[in-house]
Amino acid sequence: ALHPEARVLIEQRMRDVAAEQGVPFEPERADNVHRLQMGVFPEGAQIIPNPYNKIPGFFVRDVHFVPGFPVMAWPMVEWVLDTRYRHLH
């Protein structure tokens, strides 16, 4: 299901990109609707924040999903380690 917090973050990213390009944000445009698929997670999933571009990862219990691009994945994995596994440092 589309995670409600992921939807907000993805829409904010789309608004940011539109503003950077000097065009109006059109949420109903086909490509923008398609981008919301990046926020479809298993029910009960929780967000892993993405400081690089706001498109979140997610986790379910102790299984974590982040993008494959290191520039995005590394800070997200750091967040997981610092937030969820601090006791293991």
N, C-alpha and C positions, 0 to 999 in steps of 0.2 A: 504494500500500500504506500501511497505517497505520504511520507513522513511530514507532519505539519511544520516542524521547525526547519527541515530541509527545504521545504517549499519556500519559506520566507527567505532563507539564505540564498537560494538559487535565484529567486526573483530579484533580490537586492543586487546580486552579481549582474544579472541582465540589465537592471536599471543603470548600474555603474558603467557597463560597456556602452549602452546607448548614449549616456551622457558624455563619455569620452569621445564617441564618434560624432557627437552633435546632432543626434537623431532622436525622435521621440521613442519612448519605451512602448512597445505594442505587445502586451501580454498574450493576445489571442493569435498572433502571427504563428504560423505552423512551426517554424524553427524554435520559437520560444516555448511553445507547448511541448515540443519534443524534448527540449532541455530539462523539463521537469522530470523526465524519466530517470535522471541521475539521482533523484531523491526517492525513488521507489525502493524501499527496504523491506525485509521481513517484518511482520507485525511484532511489536515489542522491542524493536531495535532502538538503540540510543545513538546519538550523534557523536562523531569525532570531528572537532572543529578543524577547518583548513585555513590557516592564516594566509596562504598564498593567493587563493582566488575565491574563497568562501564556499566552494562546492564541497560539502561535508562527506566524510567517510562515515562508517557506522560500526557498531559492535553489538553482538548478541552473546550474552554471558561472557565467556573468555575467548571469543573468536572475533577478530578485528579485520575490517576491510578498509583499505586505503588505496589511493591511485598508485599506479606503477611508476609514475614519474618521480624520481628521487627528490627533486626540488619541492614537491608537495608532500610526498610520503614521509620524509625524514621528520619535519616538524610535527606531523600528525602522530607518528610513532612516539616521538618524544613526549607529546601530550599524554598519550596512553600510558607510557612508563611512569611519568611524573604524577599523573592523576590517579591511575588505577592500581599501580604496582609500586608506589613509593616505598612501601614497607620492605621491598626486596632490594632497594639501593644499598 
